[in-house]
Amino acid sequence: MEYERSNVTTVILPKALIRKVDRLVTSGYFKNRGDAIKYAVERLLEKYSA
């Protein structure tokens, strides 16, 4: 996916999801929470966008 400009967006997530994201970061799958969430959003958009 190409990026023209980035925008800062606030997302409110349940603590249980944040803990799961943090486990992925701690395990080394992602560098930080933002990268993990961006990856998840990109996959959802690829799957459900027409």
C-alpha distance matrix in Angstrom:
0.0 3.8 6.6 10.0 12.2 12.6 15.2 17.4 18.0 20.8 20.7 24.0 24.0 27.1 28.5 28.2 24.4 24.3 26.7 24.5 21.4 23.9 25.1 21.7 21.5 25.2 24.7 22.1 19.1 17.3 18.5 18.9 18.7 15.9 13.6 15.0 14.6 11.0 10.4 12.8 11.5 8.0 10.3 12.7 10.6 9.6 13.3 14.9 13.2 15.1
3.8 0.0 3.8 6.7 9.4 10.7 13.8 16.6 17.8 21.1 21.6 25.2 25.7 29.0 30.3 30.4 26.7 26.2 28.8 26.9 23.6 25.8 27.3 24.0 23.3 26.9 26.8 24.0 21.3 19.1 19.5 19.9 20.0 16.8 14.8 17.0 16.5 12.8 13.0 15.7 14.0 11.0 13.8 15.9 13.5 12.9 16.7 17.9 15.7 17.3
6.6 3.8 0.0 3.8 5.8 7.1 10.4 13.3 15.0 18.4 19.5 23.2 24.2 27.7 28.9 29.5 25.8 25.0 27.8 26.4 22.9 24.8 26.8 23.8 22.7 26.3 26.8 24.0 21.6 18.8 18.7 18.6 18.6 15.0 13.8 16.5 15.7 11.9 13.2 15.9 13.9 11.7 15.1 16.7 14.4 14.8 18.5 19.3 17.1 19.1
10.0 6.7 3.8 0.0 3.8 6.9 10.0 13.5 15.6 19.2 20.9 24.7 26.1 29.8 31.2 32.1 28.5 27.5 30.5 29.4 25.9 27.7 29.9 27.1 25.8 29.4 30.1 27.3 25.1 22.1 21.7 21.3 21.2 17.5 16.9 19.6 18.5 14.9 16.7 19.1 16.7 14.8 18.4 19.6 17.0 17.7 21.3 21.6 19.0 20.7
12.2 9.4 5.8 3.8 0.0 3.7 6.7 10.1 12.6 16.3 18.4 22.2 24.0 27.7 29.0 30.3 26.8 25.6 28.7 28.0 24.4 26.0 28.6 26.1 24.5 28.0 29.2 26.5 24.7 21.4 20.5 19.6 19.4 15.6 15.7 18.7 17.3 14.0 16.5 18.8 16.4 15.3 19.1 20.0 17.7 19.1 22.5 22.6 20.3 22.4
12.6 10.7 7.1 6.9 3.7 0.0 3.8 6.7 9.3 12.9 15.0 18.7 20.5 24.2 25.4 26.8 23.5 22.0 25.2 24.7 21.1 22.6 25.4 23.2 21.5 25.0 26.4 24.0 22.3 18.8 17.9 16.5 16.0 12.2 12.9 15.8 14.2 11.3 14.3 16.4 14.1 13.8 17.6 18.4 16.6 18.4 21.6 21.7 20.0 22.5
15.2 13.8 10.4 10.0 6.7 3.8 0.0 3.8 6.2 9.9 12.5 16.1 18.4 22.2 23.6 25.3 22.2 20.8 24.2 24.1 20.8 22.3 25.4 23.6 22.0 25.5 27.2 25.2 23.5 20.0 19.2 17.1 15.9 12.3 13.9 16.3 14.0 11.9 15.4 16.7 14.1 14.7 18.4 18.5 16.9 19.4 22.2 21.8 20.2 23.0
17.4 16.6 13.3 13.5 10.1 6.7 3.8 0.0 3.8 6.8 9.8 13.3 15.7 19.4 20.5 22.7 19.8 18.1 21.5 21.9 18.6 19.8 23.2 21.8 20.1 23.3 25.4 23.8 22.5 18.9 17.9 15.2 13.6 10.5 13.0 15.1 12.7 11.6 15.3 16.3 14.2 15.6 19.0 18.9 18.0 20.8 23.2 22.8 21.9 24.9
18.0 17.8 15.0 15.6 12.6 9.3 6.2 3.8 0.0 3.8 6.4 10.0 12.6 16.3 18.0 20.0 17.3 16.0 19.6 20.0 17.1 18.7 22.0 20.9 19.8 23.0 25.0 23.9 22.3 19.0 18.6 15.6 13.2 10.4 13.2 14.4 11.3 10.8 14.6 14.6 12.3 14.5 17.6 16.9 16.3 19.5 21.4 20.7 20.1 23.3
20.8 21.1 18.4 19.2 16.3 12.9 9.9 6.8 3.8 0.0 3.8 6.7 9.7 13.3 14.8 17.3 15.0 13.5 17.3 18.1 15.7 17.0 20.5 20.0 19.0 21.9 24.2 23.6 22.2 19.2 18.8 15.4 12.5 10.7 14.0 14.5 11.4 12.1 15.7 15.1 13.4 16.2 18.8 17.8 17.9 21.2 22.6 21.9 21.9 25.3
20.7 21.6 19.5 20.9 18.4 15.0 12.5 9.8 6.4 3.8 0.0 3.8 6.3 10.0 12.0 14.1 11.7 10.9 14.7 15.3 13.3 15.2 18.4 18.0 17.6 20.5 22.6 22.4 20.8 18.1 18.5 15.1 11.6 10.5 13.5 13.0 9.6 11.2 14.3 12.9 11.5 14.8 16.8 15.4 16.2 19.6 20.4 19.7 20.3 23.9
24.0 25.2 23.2 24.7 22.2 18.7 16.1 13.3 10.0 6.7 3.8 0.0 3.8 6.9 9.3 11.7 10.1 9.6 13.2 14.4 13.2 14.9 18.0 18.3 18.3 20.7 22.9 23.2 21.9 19.6 20.1 16.6 12.9 12.8 15.9 14.7 11.7 14.1 16.7 14.8 13.9 17.6 19.0 17.3 18.7 22.0 22.3 21.5 22.6 26.2
24.0 25.7 24.2 26.1 24.0 20.5 18.4 15.7 12.6 9.7 6.3 3.8 0.0 3.8 6.4 8.2 6.4 6.7 10.2 11.0 10.5 12.5 15.1 15.6 16.2 18.4 20.3 21.1 19.7 18.0 19.0 15.6 11.8 12.6 15.2 13.2 10.6 13.7 15.5 13.2 13.2 17.0 17.7 16.1 18.2 21.2 21.1 20.7 22.3 26.0
27.1 29.0 27.7 29.8 27.7 24.2 22.2 19.4 16.3 13.3 10.0 6.9 3.8 0.0 3.8 5.4 5.5 6.6 8.9 10.3 11.0 12.6 14.6 15.9 16.9 18.5 20.3 21.8 20.6 19.5 20.7 17.5 13.8 15.4 17.8 15.3 13.2 16.7 18.0 15.4 16.1 19.8 19.9 18.3 20.8 23.7 23.1 22.8 24.9 28.4
28.5 30.3 28.9 31.2 29.0 25.4 23.6 20.5 18.0 14.8 12.0 9.3 6.4 3.8 0.0 3.8 5.4 5.0 6.2 8.7 9.8 10.3 12.3 14.4 15.1 16.0 18.2 20.0 19.4 18.4 19.4 16.2 13.0 15.3 17.7 15.2 14.0 17.7 18.9 16.7 17.9 21.5 21.6 20.6 23.2 25.8 25.3 25.5 27.6 31.3
28.2 30.4 29.5 32.1 30.3 26.8 25.3 22.7 20.0 17.3 14.1 11.7 8.2 5.4 3.8 0.0 3.8 5.5 5.2 6.4 8.8 9.9 10.8 12.8 14.5 15.3 16.7 18.9 18.0 17.7 19.4 16.7 13.6 16.2 17.8 14.8 14.0 17.8 18.2 15.7 17.5 20.9 20.3 19.4 22.5 24.7 23.8 24.3 26.8 30.4
24.4 26.7 25.8 28.5 26.8 23.5 22.2 19.8 17.3 15.0 11.7 10.1 6.4 5.5 5.4 3.8 0.0 3.8 5.4 5.0 6.2 8.5 9.8 10.8 12.5 14.1 15.4 17.0 15.6 15.0 16.8 14.2 10.9 13.1 14.5 11.4 10.3 14.0 14.5 12.0 13.8 17.1 16.6 15.9 18.9 21.0 20.4 21.0 23.4 27.0
24.3 26.2 25.0 27.5 25.6 22.0 20.8 18.1 16.0 13.5 10.9 9.6 6.7 6.6 5.0 5.5 3.8 0.0 3.8 5.4 5.0 6.0 8.6 9.9 10.4 12.0 14.1 15.4 14.6 13.4 14.5 11.5 8.3 11.0 12.9 10.4 9.7 13.5 14.4 12.8 14.6 17.7 17.9 17.7 20.3 22.5 22.4 23.2 25.1 28.8
26.7 28.8 27.8 30.5 28.7 25.2 24.2 21.5 19.6 17.3 14.7 13.2 10.2 8.9 6.2 5.2 5.4 3.8 0.0 3.8 5.5 5.0 6.2 8.8 9.8 10.2 12.1 14.3 14.1 13.7 15.0 12.5 10.2 13.5 14.8 12.1 12.4 16.2 16.5 15.0 17.3 20.2 19.9 20.0 22.9 24.7 24.4 25.5 27.7 31.4
24.5 26.9 26.4 29.4 28.0 24.7 24.1 21.9 20.0 18.1 15.3 14.4 11.0 10.3 8.7 6.4 5.0 5.4 3.8 0.0 3.8 5.4 5.1 6.5 8.8 9.9 10.6 12.7 11.7 12.0 14.1 12.3 10.0 13.1 13.6 10.2 10.9 14.6 14.1 12.4 15.3 17.8 17.0 17.3 20.5 21.9 21.4 22.9 25.3 28.9
21.4 23.6 22.9 25.9 24.4 21.1 20.8 18.6 17.1 15.7 13.3 13.2 10.5 11.0 9.8 8.8 6.2 5.0 5.5 3.8 0.0 3.8 5.4 5.2 6.4 8.7 9.9 10.9 9.7 9.0 10.9 8.8 6.3 9.4 9.8 6.7 7.7 11.3 11.2 10.2 12.9 15.3 15.1 15.8 18.6 20.1 20.2 21.7 23.7 27.3
23.9 25.8 24.8 27.7 26.0 22.6 22.3 19.8 18.7 17.0 15.2 14.9 12.5 12.6 10.3 9.9 8.5 6.0 5.0 5.4 3.8 0.0 3.8 5.4 5.0 6.0 8.4 9.8 10.0 9.2 10.1 8.0 6.7 10.4 11.2 9.0 10.5 13.8 14.0 13.6 16.3 18.5 18.6 19.5 22.1 23.5 23.9 25.4 27.3 30.9
25.1 27.3 26.8 29.9 28.6 25.4 25.4 23.2 22.0 20.5 18.4 18.0 15.1 14.6 12.3 10.8 9.8 8.6 6.2 5.1 5.4 3.8 0.0 3.8 5.4 5.0 6.0 8.6 8.9 9.6 11.3 10.4 9.7 13.3 13.2 10.5 12.7 15.8 15.0 14.6 17.8 19.7 19.1 20.2 23.2 24.1 24.1 26.1 28.2 31.8
21.7 24.0 23.8 27.1 26.1 23.2 23.6 21.8 20.9 20.0 18.0 18.3 15.6 15.9 14.4 12.8 10.8 9.9 8.8 6.5 5.2 5.4 3.8 0.0 3.8 5.5 5.1 6.4 5.4 6.4 9.0 8.8 8.6 11.6 10.5 7.7 10.6 13.2 11.9 11.9 15.3 16.7 16.0 17.7 20.6 21.1 21.4 23.6 25.6 29.0
21.5 23.3 22.7 25.8 24.5 21.5 22.0 20.1 19.8 19.0 17.6 18.3 16.2 16.9 15.1 14.5 12.5 10.4 9.8 8.8 6.4 5.0 5.4 3.8 0.0 3.8 5.4 5.2 5.7 4.8 5.9 5.7 6.7 9.8 9.0 7.5 10.6 12.9 12.3 13.2 16.2 17.4 17.5 19.4 21.8 22.5 23.3 25.4 26.9 30.5
25.2 26.9 26.3 29.4 28.0 25.0 25.5 23.3 23.0 21.9 20.5 20.7 18.4 18.5 16.0 15.3 14.1 12.0 10.2 9.9 8.7 6.0 5.0 5.5 3.8 0.0 3.8 5.4 7.7 8.0 8.5 8.6 9.9 13.3 12.7 11.3 14.3 16.7 16.0 16.7 19.8 21.1 21.0 22.8 25.4 26.0 26.6 28.8 30.5 34.0
24.7 26.8 26.8 30.1 29.2 26.4 27.2 25.4 25.0 24.2 22.6 22.9 20.3 20.3 18.2 16.7 15.4 14.1 12.1 10.6 9.9 8.4 6.0 5.1 5.4 3.8 0.0 3.8 5.8 7.9 9.6 10.7 12.0 15.0 13.6 11.8 15.2 17.3 15.8 16.5 19.9 20.8 20.1 22.3 25.0 25.1 25.5 28.1 29.9 33.3
22.1 24.0 24.0 27.3 26.5 24.0 25.2 23.8 23.9 23.6 22.4 23.2 21.1 21.8 20.0 18.9 17.0 15.4 14.3 12.7 10.9 9.8 8.6 6.4 5.2 5.4 3.8 0.0 3.8 5.4 6.7 9.0 11.2 13.5 11.5 10.6 14.3 15.7 14.2 15.7 19.0 19.3 19.0 21.6 23.9 23.8 24.7 27.4 28.8 32.1
19.1 21.3 21.6 25.1 24.7 22.3 23.5 22.5 22.3 22.2 20.8 21.9 19.7 20.6 19.4 18.0 15.6 14.6 14.1 11.7 9.7 10.0 8.9 5.4 5.7 7.7 5.8 3.8 0.0 3.8 7.0 9.0 10.4 12.2 9.6 8.2 11.9 13.0 10.9 12.4 15.8 15.9 15.4 18.1 20.4 20.1 21.0 23.7 25.2 28.5
17.3 19.1 18.8 22.1 21.4 18.8 20.0 18.9 19.0 19.2 18.1 19.6 18.0 19.5 18.4 17.7 15.0 13.4 13.7 12.0 9.0 9.2 9.6 6.4 4.8 8.0 7.9 5.4 3.8 0.0 3.8 5.5 7.4 8.7 6.2 5.8 9.5 10.4 9.2 11.3 14.1 14.3 14.7 17.3 19.2 19.4 20.7 23.2 24.2 27.6
18.5 19.5 18.7 21.7 20.5 17.9 19.2 17.9 18.6 18.8 18.5 20.1 19.0 20.7 19.4 19.4 16.8 14.5 15.0 14.1 10.9 10.1 11.3 9.0 5.9 8.5 9.6 6.7 7.0 3.8 0.0 3.8 7.3 8.3 6.6 7.9 11.1 11.6 11.5 13.9 16.1 16.4 17.5 20.0 21.4 21.9 23.6 25.8 26.5 29.9
18.9 19.9 18.6 21.3 19.6 16.5 17.1 15.2 15.6 15.4 15.1 16.6 15.6 17.5 16.2 16.7 14.2 11.5 12.5 12.3 8.8 8.0 10.4 8.8 5.7 8.6 10.7 9.0 9.0 5.5 3.8 0.0 3.8 5.5 5.5 6.6 8.9 10.2 11.0 12.8 14.7 15.8 17.1 19.0 20.5 21.6 23.2 24.9 25.7 29.2
18.7 20.0 18.6 21.2 19.4 16.0 15.9 13.6 13.2 12.5 11.6 12.9 11.8 13.8 13.0 13.6 10.9 8.3 10.2 10.0 6.3 6.7 9.7 8.6 6.7 9.9 12.0 11.2 10.4 7.4 7.3 3.8 0.0 3.8 5.5 5.2 6.2 8.5 9.9 10.7 12.3 14.2 15.5 16.7 18.4 20.0 21.3 22.7 23.6 27.3
15.9 16.8 15.0 17.5 15.6 12.2 12.3 10.5 10.4 10.7 10.5 12.8 12.6 15.4 15.3 16.2 13.1 11.0 13.5 13.1 9.4 10.4 13.3 11.6 9.8 13.3 15.0 13.5 12.2 8.7 8.3 5.5 3.8 0.0 3.8 5.5 5.2 6.0 8.5 9.9 10.5 12.1 14.2 15.4 16.4 18.2 20.0 21.1 21.5 25.1
13.6 14.8 13.8 16.9 15.7 12.9 13.9 13.0 13.2 14.0 13.5 15.9 15.2 17.8 17.7 17.8 14.5 12.9 14.8 13.6 9.8 11.2 13.2 10.5 9.0 12.7 13.6 11.5 9.6 6.2 6.6 5.5 5.5 3.8 0.0 3.8 5.5 5.1 6.1 8.6 10.0 10.5 12.3 14.3 15.4 16.4 18.4 20.1 20.5 24.0
15.0 17.0 16.5 19.6 18.7 15.8 16.3 15.1 14.4 14.5 13.0 14.7 13.2 15.3 15.2 14.8 11.4 10.4 12.1 10.2 6.7 9.0 10.5 7.7 7.5 11.3 11.8 10.6 8.2 5.8 7.9 6.6 5.2 5.5 3.8 0.0 3.8 5.5 5.2 6.3 8.8 10.0 10.8 12.6 14.5 15.5 16.8 18.6 19.7 23.3
14.6 16.5 15.7 18.5 17.3 14.2 14.0 12.7 11.3 11.4 9.6 11.7 10.6 13.2 14.0 14.0 10.3 9.7 12.4 10.9 7.7 10.5 12.7 10.6 10.6 14.3 15.2 14.3 11.9 9.5 11.1 8.9 6.2 5.2 5.5 3.8 0.0 3.8 5.4 5.0 6.2 8.6 9.9 10.6 12.3 14.2 15.4 16.5 17.6 21.2
11.0 12.8 11.9 14.9 14.0 11.3 11.9 11.6 10.8 12.1 11.2 14.1 13.7 16.7 17.7 17.8 14.0 13.5 16.2 14.6 11.3 13.8 15.8 13.2 12.9 16.7 17.3 15.7 13.0 10.4 11.6 10.2 8.5 6.0 5.1 5.5 3.8 0.0 3.8 5.5 5.2 6.1 8.7 10.0 10.6 12.2 14.3 15.5 15.7 19.3
10.4 13.0 13.2 16.7 16.5 14.3 15.4 15.3 14.6 15.7 14.3 16.7 15.5 18.0 18.9 18.2 14.5 14.4 16.5 14.1 11.2 14.0 15.0 11.9 12.3 16.0 15.8 14.2 10.9 9.2 11.5 11.0 9.9 8.5 6.1 5.2 5.4 3.8 0.0 3.8 5.5 5.2 6.3 8.7 10.0 10.6 12.4 14.4 15.1 18.5
12.8 15.7 15.9 19.1 18.8 16.4 16.7 16.3 14.6 15.1 12.9 14.8 13.2 15.4 16.7 15.7 12.0 12.8 15.0 12.4 10.2 13.6 14.6 11.9 13.2 16.7 16.5 15.7 12.4 11.3 13.9 12.8 10.7 9.9 8.6 6.3 5.0 5.5 3.8 0.0 3.8 5.5 5.2 6.3 8.7 10.0 10.7 12.3 13.8 17.4
11.5 14.0 13.9 16.7 16.4 14.1 14.1 14.2 12.3 13.4 11.5 13.9 13.2 16.1 17.9 17.5 13.8 14.6 17.3 15.3 12.9 16.3 17.8 15.3 16.2 19.8 19.9 19.0 15.8 14.1 16.1 14.7 12.3 10.5 10.0 8.8 6.2 5.2 5.5 3.8 0.0 3.8 5.5 5.1 6.2 8.6 9.9 10.6 11.4 15.1
8.0 11.0 11.7 14.8 15.3 13.8 14.7 15.6 14.5 16.2 14.8 17.6 17.0 19.8 21.5 20.9 17.1 17.7 20.2 17.8 15.3 18.5 19.7 16.7 17.4 21.1 20.8 19.3 15.9 14.3 16.4 15.8 14.2 12.1 10.5 10.0 8.6 6.1 5.2 5.5 3.8 0.0 3.8 5.5 5.2 6.1 8.6 10.1 10.1 13.5
10.3 13.8 15.1 18.4 19.1 17.6 18.4 19.0 17.6 18.8 16.8 19.0 17.7 19.9 21.6 20.3 16.6 17.9 19.9 17.0 15.1 18.6 19.1 16.0 17.5 21.0 20.1 19.0 15.4 14.7 17.5 17.1 15.5 14.2 12.3 10.8 9.9 8.7 6.3 5.2 5.5 3.8 0.0 3.8 5.5 5.1 6.1 8.6 9.9 13.2
12.7 15.9 16.7 19.6 20.0 18.4 18.5 18.9 16.9 17.8 15.4 17.3 16.1 18.3 20.6 19.4 15.9 17.7 20.0 17.3 15.8 19.5 20.2 17.7 19.4 22.8 22.3 21.6 18.1 17.3 20.0 19.0 16.7 15.4 14.3 12.6 10.6 10.0 8.7 6.3 5.1 5.5 3.8 0.0 3.8 5.5 5.1 6.1 8.0 11.6
10.6 13.5 14.4 17.0 17.7 16.6 16.9 18.0 16.3 17.9 16.2 18.7 18.2 20.8 23.2 22.5 18.9 20.3 22.9 20.5 18.6 22.1 23.2 20.6 21.8 25.4 25.0 23.9 20.4 19.2 21.4 20.5 18.4 16.4 15.4 14.5 12.3 10.6 10.0 8.7 6.2 5.2 5.5 3.8 0.0 3.8 5.4 5.3 5.3 8.9
9.6 12.9 14.8 17.7 19.1 18.4 19.4 20.8 19.5 21.2 19.6 22.0 21.2 23.7 25.8 24.7 21.0 22.5 24.7 21.9 20.1 23.5 24.1 21.1 22.5 26.0 25.1 23.8 20.1 19.4 21.9 21.6 20.0 18.2 16.4 15.5 14.2 12.2 10.6 10.0 8.6 6.1 5.1 5.5 3.8 0.0 3.8 5.8 5.7 8.4
13.3 16.7 18.5 21.3 22.5 21.6 22.2 23.2 21.4 22.6 20.4 22.3 21.1 23.1 25.3 23.8 20.4 22.4 24.4 21.4 20.2 23.9 24.1 21.4 23.3 26.6 25.5 24.7 21.0 20.7 23.6 23.2 21.3 20.0 18.4 16.8 15.4 14.3 12.4 10.7 9.9 8.6 6.1 5.1 5.4 3.8 0.0 3.8 6.0 8.5
14.9 17.9 19.3 21.6 22.6 21.7 21.8 22.8 20.7 21.9 19.7 21.5 20.7 22.8 25.5 24.3 21.0 23.2 25.5 22.9 21.7 25.4 26.1 23.6 25.4 28.8 28.1 27.4 23.7 23.2 25.8 24.9 22.7 21.1 20.1 18.6 16.5 15.5 14.4 12.3 10.6 10.1 8.6 6.1 5.3 5.8 3.8 0.0 3.8 6.5
13.2 15.7 17.1 19.0 20.3 20.0 20.2 21.9 20.1 21.9 20.3 22.6 22.3 24.9 27.6 26.8 23.4 25.1 27.7 25.3 23.7 27.3 28.2 25.6 26.9 30.5 29.9 28.8 25.2 24.2 26.5 25.7 23.6 21.5 20.5 19.7 17.6 15.7 15.1 13.8 11.4 10.1 9.9 8.0 5.3 5.7 6.0 3.8 0.0 3.8
15.1 17.3 19.1 20.7 22.4 22.5 23.0 24.9 23.3 25.3 23.9 26.2 26.0 28.4 31.3 30.4 27.0 28.8 31.4 28.9 27.3 30.9 31.8 29.0 30.5 34.0 33.3 32.1 28.5 27.6 29.9 29.2 27.3 25.1 24.0 23.3 21.2 19.3 18.5 17.4 15.1 13.5 13.2 11.6 8.9 8.4 8.5 6.5 3.8 0.0
